[in-house]
Amino acid sequence: MAELSSFDRLVQELSLTQRKELLERIERSAKISQEPLITILPEKTQDDIQAVYEHLSLFKKILLFLKALFAGKKKQEILEEVLLNRLKKQIAHQTHGLVDFKYSLFLEEMKNELDELSKAAFFFKNAMLKCFGKEKSNFIAFLGSFELPSTHERLVNEVNPRRIIAETSGKEDPNIKLEMERRLRDILDNIPEEERKKTYLDSQALYYLYSFCMFPFEELLERFNYNHFKGKLSCEFSDISKKLVDLAEIMQSVVVPPSVSALKAVFLYFNEDNLEESDFNLEDQLTEEFKRTEEALVKIRLFNKKIPLVILLKIVKKNYCFSIEALKGGEDWLVLYKNYWLTRLGGLYKEYMNKMRINKIEEQVLEFLKVKDFPQVKYYHPHYYGRELVIGHWRSLALIKGFALNMFPGIMLRPLKILLVNGEFYKDSNRVEFTDCFNYVSNLGNTITAFEKKLTPPEGEYALKLEKITENKSPPKIELKNTQMLFKKIDSQAREILDQTTSYLQTLKLLVNGVLYSEMGGKYDTISNIGFIGGRENPLLVKDWEKILHLIRQLLEILNNIRTIELSM
């Protein structure tokens, strides 16, 4: 079984009902305000100063004309100077110690405000990186389980291969994959409009928050230096104006915080790695994070209230008509949601088909070996370990064990030994190869027993290594990772046994086929005493060889099919 995704682990650990009850308890003790993060958006100005001039009254135009005449400047230049000076007075009245317009400096208070804002961004950063990094599709699907509960439930329950088979039982066999895709399209096309809109707004708000977290505040803060002339920390307008424009675009976009349910999804998803820790208390952790979320949102509100970034940038850029375009984002949520479910359903379909093929092959193995239960290689089977551990070749090696310990000694050993001892091979090379094959297959049971010993507690080589991994008491995910790494080495040894066995069986098949059917001079030739070896039992012996040839062909076919499936899982 493949390793479970974060989405799967969360859904398995916490049902929708459990999540709802947990988060309701947390929300009662840690409120998150939905007040806007910015209350006063900058007024929309004209596209250029000429347009501003055109909207002035006749009296003001005359005054500007006279000022321009005496100053020897264009009236538009005078107008912009007047308007920018008003903004400077507004800033000076609204803030203290923020800027020095005379020397075009941002002062220490500006650095302090940016530093506080960066702390708010830092709090969200790790959580947002997990949610909007390489696992973004997984997170959007998890967010959908909050915002689209009925859609989520339908996707989990209705778009399932086993359910499709059950619902069409007795009818014409459906194309399962096409039916799964049809149902997915139908469910996504019928998402309630209100839920669709809410999910989009939350995806957008979370994207803006992610952009805020990723902003390089350190590049702003490091530009502030001790100014010997002024005797304080300061930074020239030109040093950070470009970065401030980027920050302003973000801050003007983050108008409202993500909804409470979206923030719940973020922190639940972020804490998924810790769910298996025995001493981890999810409720306490989320309560603390919700409290810190509110503190961070307060910092953002205070910054926006105290620092009118767009107005500052008009002055810094000496452009009264300077404006900011809000970011775009969140529009791709439905594409990501659909892609996640397409991938997930593709995995479910593959898993289902593999299971069907495995069931069929396991039936073939039981029939082939004439046993009631599928053989097991001791300590090389999922039964001994957690379900998330991937054991690469346990089915194919179990088949070989069943063959080596039951079929070979019971059916093949005696007829092949007569051929080994009494067969008069025309070619010495055929005798050498047959001897090697016979000896290898005869010893195959011992080879597998030696493999099992390495895995058997308390003294097996691999058993000791597994015990050491357990004794380290690492977090479950680390322990699983270390165990999986060890099993890659164990799988490699199992694969070596399987490759050698396949090679020897292929050669044995060709040799026996040569003895029975080849003409003289072929690579795998017959034996000179084919007509009388075994005396009066000769006809029965030849029939035994024919049966052995048939069984080896069957074994190689079943083994190849199992190994093909194992490689695809």
KEMIKOL-617855 format. One record per residue (C-alpha): x, y, z. Coordinates in steps of 0.02 Angstrom, whole numbers, plus 50000, padded with zeros to 5 digits. Each point is the difference from the previous one (the first is absolute). Layout:
BEGIN
XYZ/...
END
This chain:
BEGIN
500005000050000/500665017349956/500365012450137/498445009450052/499885018449951/499745013850129/498195001149940/499714981450029/500815000150172/498975014850057/498374992849934/500384983350084/500575007650166/498585012650012/498274997749925/498985015349948/498984998650160/501554998550110/500815014949915/498435010450022/499864995950185/501855003050031/500035016749910/498415006150085/500824997050169/501565009349946/499035014649927/499125002550166/501685002750087/500955008849860/498985012149897/500625006049830/499295016849949/499365002049822/500215018950002/500785007149841/501905001150003/499975016849914/498575012050033/500465015049893/500494996549821/500885014249905/498875010949897/500064996749815/500935014349914/500035005449819/501154990849882/501125015249976/500245017550071/499235008149847/498384990950036/500085006550180/500275017649933/498494998749885/498874996750150/500545015950092/498875015150014/500375015349893/500605009950153/501284986550047/500594999049822/500325018950000/500984998750164/501054985949928/500325010149844/500655014650103/501104988850110/500714991449847/500345016849918/501005006550148/500904983350031/500444997449819/499234982450001/498584991249915/498335001450089/499884980950008/501674999450094/499395013050123/498374990450024/500924983750037/501145008850125/498495007350089/499114983350009/501554990650058/500325013150136/498244997150063/500354981550011/501625003550095/499025010350127/498724986050013/501384987250035/500875011450124/498365002850093/499554981349997/501714993150050/501515005450099/501804995249969/499564990149844/500815010249862/501115015149972/499365008149841/501365013149999/501384987049984/498924986649914/500284987550141/498984986550082/500385000950186/500214987250139/498134999750038/499684993849822/501234985950029/499134995550162/498314999449915/500684989149859/500834988750128/498354997350092/499134996449836/501354987349955/499644990850163/498194997949947/500584993049833/501254988450083/498654992350110/498994994449849/501494995549890/500314981550038/498154995649997/499715009149835/501564992349923/499314982750035/498275004449935/500515009849845/501644991449957/500144983349911/498484993450095/498845013849939/498794988349909/499904988950154/499645015050109/498665007049884/499154982950006/500095000450190/499325017750001/498594993449892/499534987650136/499615015450109/499215011549871/499174986949888/499424986750124/498634992349892/501135000049846/501414992150100/498864986450066/499364995949827/501764999249928/500574988250138/498494988649992/499305000449823/501575000449892/500634983250061/500364984749891/499214987850122/498415010450014/499875001249812/500174981149985/498704997450138/498775012149920/500184992049828/499984982050061/499044989049879/500045013349865/501195001849855/501805001750064/500395018650012/501595008649945/500475003950180/501265013649964/498845009449881/498584998650124/501115006850140/500485014949891/498185003049951/499455000250181/501435011850046/499475012449864/498184998950054/500415003350184/501175014649961/498755007749879/498695000050138/500975008350141/498765012050084/500355017849941/500135007050177/501294986950048/500955002749838/500105018750031/500544997950181/501384987849953/500635012149867/500045014650123/500914989450130/501264993749871/500295018049947/500215006350179/501204985750040/501015003549843/500185018250053/500524994450174/501284988249920/500695014549895/500125010450159/500974986250088/501214998249855/500415018549993/501875002750033/499875011950149/501844997350040/500475008949838/499095015550064/500634999250178/501834997549955/500015016449902/499795010150161/501695006150063/500635011950135/500015017449927/501425010450074/499245016249941/498314997050079/500644989050141/498644986849969/499624984549897/499335005049832/499844994749819/499915010349840/498364999749904/500864993549844/500764985050091/498354991350035/498695008649891/499914985549876/499754987050139/498725011350084/498984999949839/499994980950006/499485000450182/498645012849964/499264988849864/499874986050128/499325010850141/498685007749886/499474982349951/499854993050176/498435010050037/499094986550098/500764985450094/499654982149945/498424993150077/500094990850165/499654983449913/501435003049876/501215003950142/499424984350089/500404990049844/501735008049989/500524995750177/499244982649999/500934996349839/501605007650069/499934989150156/499684983949905/501814994350024/499775000350189/498374990350012/500864983350032/501085006950142/499454992250164/500295015950101/499255011849870/498385008650053/499175006649842/498685010050092/501295009350107/501105003249848/498585007049894/499365010750144/501735007850017/500165002749812/498295008149989/500475012150139/501625004349910/499035001949837/498925013450078/501565008850066/500794999749827/498435006749917/499975014250128/501795004649949/499465000949817/498505011050042/501075011850104/501315001649863/498695004049869/499195012750115/501645008750044/500964998749836/499075005949844/501204991549881/499225005849837/499995018250057/501814998350055/500474992949831/499175014549909/501205011550094/501514988549981/499724998549813/499515018349984/498464994349904/498325005250070/499104988449879/501004984750051/498834985450039/500104981650045/499224985249912/499404986350117/500714982649977/499064986549907/499894982450071/498874986150058/499154998149831/500844983249972/499194991550151/498734990049898/501344994049877/501094994450146/498514991950086/499524990749842/501804994749963/500184993350176/498454989349984/500474994249825/501684994350067/499224992350154/498684990849900/501344994149879/500914992850150/498414991850065/499664992449830/501784993549986/499914993150177/498334991749962/500634992249838/501604994150085/498944992350138/498934991049871/501554993649910/500804994950165/498434990650053/500004990849835/501854995950009/499874994550182/498644987949947/501174993749863/501404997950128/498894989850117/499424989149856/501774998349933/500774995150167/498474989750050/499885008850169/498595008650095/500985014950069/501195011849912/501794996050057/500935012350111/501845004150012/500255002650186/500225018350049/499925005249817/498135003249995/498865015050041/499214989650139/501535003350108/500105019049975/498945015749986/498925001949846/500985015149937/501614990149980/500304995049819/500724982449983/500524998149821/500004981649954/499104990250136/498744991849883/501264994349869/501234993650131/498584990850088/499564991449835/501814994549980/500014993650180/498434989849969/500774992949843/501684996150082/499294991650156/498484991149927/499914998049812/501824997149959/500364986250127/498284992349976/499874999849811/501635005049915/501454993950105/500004981449958/499715001349809/501315013849984/501264990550107/499844984849885/500375011649853/501485007350096/500754983050046/499574989349849/499705012349858/501324998449861/500065017949935/500685002249826/500775016750054/501125001950151/499435018250016/498194994150021/500514988050138/500965014050090/498515011849988/498774986650054/501084995650150/500095018450051/498115002249981/499614984150096/501175004550142/499325017850011/498164995150001/500344985550121/500805012550120/498695013749973/499064995450160/501615002450100/500315016749912/498305006550055/500214992950175/501655009650014/499115015749942/498654997350133/501324997550135/500695017449967/498285007250038/499594988850148/500175006950178/500965000450108/501654997049911/499645002549815/501085013249916/498535010149939/498964996550156/501375008250106/500005015249887/498105001250010/500104998750189/501275014150005/498855011149897/498584996650122/501105003150152/500475017349936/498205005450034/500015012249856/498395008749946/498894987749905/500345007749829/501894999350028/499894982150064/498974995149848/501255008549885/501484991150081/499094983349996/499565002749817/501825003849959/500534983750084/498664990549904/500685006949837/501604990350039/498984984750050/498985001749839/501625000949902/500544983150071/498274992649965/500105006749822/501714991849980/499274983150051/498545002549881/501115005249855/501154985050025/498534988150020/499165006749843/501624998249902/500304982150057/498184995149969/500085007649825/501554989749963/499254984350077/498465002349891/501085001049843/501034984950053/498494988950036/499165006149839/501614995549908/500044982650075/498194996949949/499835008549832/501635006949927/500894992649852/501834995450004/501135015149975/498885013050086/500665010950143/498994989950125/500164982349935/499164984050054/500834984950084/500614984649910/499034988250113/498335009149989/499124984149944/500534988450140/500575010350150/499094993850154/499744982649927/498214994050005/499475016850079/500645009649848/498285005049933/499455005950174/501655009250025/499815009449835/498225004650051/500695006550166/501245010949905/498595006549890/499005004250157/501525008550077/500255010449842/498175005350007/500135004550185/501605010249976/499155009849860/498505003150112/501115005150145/500995012449894/498405007649929/499205002250172/501645006550072/500185012649859/498215006250025/500265002250188/501645009349977/499215011449871/498645004950124/501255002050142/501025012149894/498445010449963/499505002150183/
END
